[in-house]
Amino acid sequence: MQREIKITLENKVSRVFCGGSLSSIVDFAHPSKSVIVTDTNIYRYYGDKFSSYPVIILGTGEEIKNLSTVEYILKKMIELHCTRKTTLIGIGGGIVSDIAGFSASIFMRGIPFGFVSTSLLSQVDASVGGKNGVNIDMTKNMAGVFAQPEFVICDHSMLATLPKEEYVNGLAELVKSALLEGGDFYSFITSCKEKIKSMDMETISEAIYKSILFKAKIVELDERETDLRRILNLGHTLGHAIEKVKGIKHGLAVSLGISFSISLSLHLAGMNATCAKEIIALLKFFNLPVDLKSAISKEDIPLIMEAVQADKKGHSSSVSFILLNEPGRPEIKGIDFVDFEKLLKNELKGGHL
């Protein structure tokens, strides 16, 4: 069943089709006026379904998310005689949507673009909300824009071809959204966790829908991340640093970041121990990592701190960190870099919940 969510902003309405179909892209962008950007994996599985479109095929992995890839796309678009009326369509996961959205936003000072989201991570988070960026020397999303897609199609049937580790990777962002929203969304995730873990399609479709609804609400209130939208960075400040330094997948790094945030929330945001243990148990249930000591060592801390200080969410001497009093009650707290390093070292010395 397809359900439409409209993200209504001051100068734009972005349409998200939860449960949509890859085959419906022709309704939004005609092959004669569009170009598709995708990766080798998606093209191998689904290329025959968009064979009437010009296609730019990329490699896979975080290492392609850079300005060199953007330049490659722009040159291909020039070769294809694209104009300001061309629609660029990214078909893939979060990496493809980031690259395609950024490329479209700077080609001829901006052309229309849309996404067909193929991974759990991109369907619950990355392809929705209008943040498009690429890395500079593996520092996350340092070149980027706020630009909303015309449409996002979340084809849940495409999740069936995801490797198991990619599905687990996306569960971290799903848990993050549920923790921030709290209420019925968090209760749904905890009560349906077995079905979500086994990828029961009806259940995961509902979970994705709830996640998009939540993010749409936040984006409508704060599109450019000046205040409220910063809560969506729960787990990401440390997570991005671990992702860069250790080279692990985004969702796994975010899970470690959430785990650290929960530990800090016990002392700095008034979270009770029972709630904290429940959240850590939920992450573990989904086979997401929670033990920082198993992921990083004290020798990694200088590089971790360097990455945290380079993070665009930081300030000259402190970093904005998202904590929780309980699910549905996030807090944005500024933590001095010196204190942050001490807290991280203490976490590596101690045990975990």
C-alpha positions in Angstrom: 0.0 0.0 0.0 1.4 3.4 -1.0 1.1 6.3 1.4 2.1 9.9 0.5 3.7 12.2 3.0 4.1 15.9 2.0 6.9 17.9 3.6 5.6 21.5 3.3 8.2 24.2 3.4 8.2 27.9 2.8 9.1 27.6 -0.9 8.7 23.9 -1.7 6.6 20.8 -1.2 8.6 17.6 -1.2 6.6 14.4 -1.7 7.5 11.1 -0.1 5.8 8.0 -1.3 6.1 5.3 1.4 5.5 1.9 -0.2 5.8 3.3 -3.7 7.3 1.4 -6.7 10.4 1.8 -8.8 8.3 1.5 -11.9 6.4 4.7 -11.0 9.4 7.0 -11.7 8.0 7.6 -15.2 5.1 9.4 -13.5 7.5 12.0 -12.1 10.2 12.2 -14.7 10.0 11.2 -18.4 13.0 9.3 -19.8 13.6 12.0 -22.4 14.0 14.7 -19.7 15.8 12.8 -17.0 19.1 11.1 -16.1 19.5 8.4 -13.5 22.4 8.0 -11.1 22.8 4.6 -9.5 25.5 2.2 -8.3 26.7 -1.1 -9.7 24.8 -3.2 -7.3 21.4 -1.6 -8.0 22.1 -1.6 -11.7 22.8 -5.3 -11.6 19.6 -6.1 -9.9 17.2 -3.5 -11.3 18.8 -1.9 -14.4 16.3 -3.6 -16.7 13.5 -1.7 -15.0 14.9 1.7 -16.0 16.6 0.8 -19.3 14.8 3.6 -21.2 16.6 6.3 -19.2 20.2 7.5 -19.6 22.1 6.1 -16.7 25.3 7.2 -14.8 26.7 4.2 -12.9 28.9 4.7 -9.9 30.8 2.3 -7.7 29.8 1.5 -4.2 31.0 2.4 -0.7 31.7 5.5 1.3 34.9 6.1 -0.6 33.0 7.3 -3.7 31.2 10.0 -1.7 33.5 12.8 -2.7 33.9 15.8 -5.1 35.7 13.7 -7.7 32.5 11.6 -8.1 30.4 14.8 -8.3 32.7 16.1 -11.0 32.3 12.8 -12.9 28.5 13.1 -12.8 28.5 16.8 -13.9 30.8 16.0 -16.9 28.5 13.1 -17.8 25.5 15.4 -17.6 27.2 17.9 -19.9 27.9 15.0 -22.4 24.2 14.1 -22.2 23.2 17.7 -23.0 21.3 18.1 -19.8 19.6 21.5 -19.2 17.9 23.3 -16.3 14.8 21.3 -17.1 16.5 17.9 -16.7 15.5 15.9 -13.6 18.3 13.9 -11.9 17.1 10.7 -10.2 19.2 8.9 -7.7 18.3 5.3 -7.4 20.1 3.6 -4.4 20.9 4.0 -0.8 22.0 7.0 1.3 25.4 7.4 -0.5 23.7 7.6 -3.9 21.0 10.0 -2.7 23.6 12.3 -1.1 25.8 12.4 -4.3 22.9 12.8 -6.7 21.1 15.4 -4.6 24.3 17.4 -4.2 25.2 17.1 -7.9 21.7 18.3 -9.0 21.8 21.2 -6.6 25.0 22.7 -8.1 24.5 21.7 -11.8 23.6 24.9 -13.6 22.9 26.4 -10.2 20.3 23.8 -9.5 18.0 21.4 -11.3 15.1 19.2 -10.1 15.9 15.9 -8.6 14.3 13.0 -6.9 15.2 9.6 -5.3 14.2 6.0 -5.4 15.4 4.8 -2.0 16.5 1.2 -1.9 18.1 0.7 1.5 16.5 0.7 5.0 18.9 3.4 6.1 17.9 5.7 3.2 14.2 5.0 3.5 14.0 5.8 7.2 16.4 8.8 7.2 19.0 9.6 4.5 16.9 10.3 1.5 14.3 12.4 3.3 14.8 16.0 4.5 16.9 17.8 1.9 20.4 17.5 3.3 22.8 16.5 0.5 26.5 16.3 0.9 29.8 14.6 0.2 32.9 14.0 2.2 36.2 15.9 2.1 39.1 13.6 2.9 36.5 11.3 4.6 35.3 14.1 6.9 31.6 13.5 6.7 29.4 15.8 4.6 31.7 18.8 4.7 30.6 19.9 1.2 26.8 20.1 1.1 23.6 21.9 0.6 20.0 22.1 1.9 17.9 21.3 -1.2 14.6 19.3 -1.2 13.9 16.5 -3.7 10.8 16.8 -5.8 9.9 13.3 -4.8 11.2 10.3 -2.8 9.9 6.8 -3.7 10.5 4.3 -0.9 10.1 0.9 -2.6 10.0 -1.5 0.3 10.2 -4.6 -2.0 13.7 -3.6 -2.9 14.8 -4.2 0.7 14.6 -7.9 -0.1 17.8 -7.8 -2.0 19.7 -6.0 0.8 22.5 -8.0 2.4 21.7 -8.8 6.1 24.4 -6.4 7.3 23.0 -3.5 5.3 19.6 -4.2 6.8 21.0 -4.1 10.3 22.9 -1.0 9.4 19.6 0.8 8.7 18.0 -0.4 12.0 20.3 2.0 13.9 18.6 5.0 12.3 15.2 3.5 12.9 15.9 3.1 16.6 17.3 6.7 16.7 14.1 8.1 15.3 12.0 6.1 17.7 14.0 7.2 20.7 13.6 10.9 19.7 9.9 10.6 19.0 9.1 8.4 21.9 5.4 7.6 22.5 3.6 5.3 20.2 6.5 5.1 17.8 8.9 3.9 20.4 6.3 1.5 21.8 5.7 0.1 18.3 9.4 -0.6 17.8 9.8 -2.3 21.1 6.6 -4.4 20.9 7.3 -5.4 17.2 11.0 -5.9 17.5 10.9 -9.6 16.5 9.0 -8.9 13.3 11.2 -5.9 12.5 14.4 -8.0 13.0 13.0 -10.8 10.7 12.0 -8.1 8.1 8.3 -8.8 8.2 7.3 -6.6 5.3 4.1 -5.2 6.8 5.7 -4.3 10.1 8.9 -2.8 8.6 6.7 -0.8 6.2 4.8 0.7 9.1 8.0 1.4 10.9 9.5 3.3 7.9 6.2 5.3 7.6 6.4 6.3 11.2 10.0 7.3 10.9 9.4 9.5 7.8 6.4 11.1 9.5 8.6 12.0 12.5 11.4 13.4 10.4 9.0 15.3 8.1 7.5 17.1 11.2 11.0 18.1 12.4 12.1 19.3 8.9 9.0 21.4 8.5 9.8 23.2 11.7 13.5 23.6 11.1 14.6 22.8 7.6 18.1 24.3 7.8 19.1 22.8 11.2 19.3 26.0 13.1 17.7 24.6 16.3 15.2 21.7 16.7 16.5 19.6 13.7 19.8 19.2 15.6 18.2 16.5 17.7 18.3 14.2 14.6 22.1 14.0 15.2 21.6 11.7 18.2 24.5 9.3 18.1 26.1 11.1 15.1 28.7 13.3 16.7 30.8 10.4 18.0 29.3 8.0 15.4 30.8 10.0 12.5 34.1 10.2 14.2 34.2 6.4 14.7 33.0 5.8 11.1 35.9 7.9 9.9 38.7 6.6 12.1 37.7 2.9 12.1 36.1 2.6 8.7 32.9 0.9 9.9 29.4 1.3 8.5 27.4 4.4 9.3 24.6 2.7 11.1 27.0 0.6 13.3 28.9 3.7 14.2 25.7 5.6 15.0 24.7 2.7 17.3 27.9 3.1 19.2 27.3 6.8 19.3 23.8 6.3 20.7 25.2 3.9 23.3 27.6 6.6 24.5 24.8 9.2 24.5 22.7 6.9 26.7 25.7 6.5 29.1 26.1 10.2 29.3 22.4 10.7 29.7 22.4 8.8 33.0 24.7 11.5 34.5 23.9 14.6 32.5 20.2 14.3 31.5 18.5 12.5 34.4 17.8 9.3 32.6 17.0 6.4 35.0 19.0 3.2 34.8 16.1 1.0 33.9 15.3 3.1 30.8 19.0 3.1 29.8 19.3 -0.7 30.1 16.1 -1.1 28.0 17.5 1.0 25.2 20.9 -0.8 25.2 19.0 -4.1 25.2 17.0 -3.0 22.2 20.2 -2.1 20.2 21.7 -5.5 21.2 18.5 -7.3 20.1 19.0 -5.9 16.6 22.6 -7.0 16.6 23.9 -3.4 16.7 27.1 -2.7 18.6 27.0 -1.0 21.9 30.4 -1.6 23.6 32.8 1.2 22.8 35.7 -0.8 24.3 35.3 -3.4 21.6 35.2 -0.8 18.8 37.9 1.7 19.8 41.0 1.8 22.0 42.6 4.6 23.9 45.1 4.8 21.1 42.3 5.9 18.8 41.2 8.8 21.0 43.5 11.5 19.5 42.1 10.7 16.0 38.5 10.5 17.4 38.9 13.9 19.0 40.4 15.4 15.8 37.3 14.1 13.9 34.9 15.4 16.5 36.5 18.8 16.5 36.2 18.9 12.7 32.6 18.0 12.9 30.3 20.7 11.4 28.0 20.5 14.4 30.8 21.7 16.8 31.9 25.2 17.9 35.3 26.6 18.6 35.7 24.9 22.0 32.7 22.7 22.4 30.4 20.2 20.6 26.6 20.0 20.6 25.7 16.6 21.9 22.2 15.1 21.9 21.1 13.4 25.2 17.9 11.8 26.4 16.0 12.1 29.6 13.7 9.3 28.3 12.4 8.3 24.8 10.7 11.4 23.4 12.6 13.9 25.6 15.8 14.8 23.9 18.2 17.5 25.1 20.8 19.5 23.2 23.9 20.0 25.4 27.1 21.8 24.7 30.1 19.8 26.0 33.6 21.3 26.1 36.1 19.4 24.0 38.3 18.8 27.1 35.4 17.4 29.1 34.2 15.3 26.1 37.7 13.7 25.9 37.6 12.9 29.6 34.1 11.4 29.3 35.2 9.2 26.4 38.3 8.0 28.3 36.2 7.2 31.3 33.7 5.2 29.1 36.6 3.1 27.8 37.8 2.4 31.4 34.4 1.4 32.7 32.0 -1.3 32.0 28.7 -1.0 30.0 25.1 -1.3 30.9 
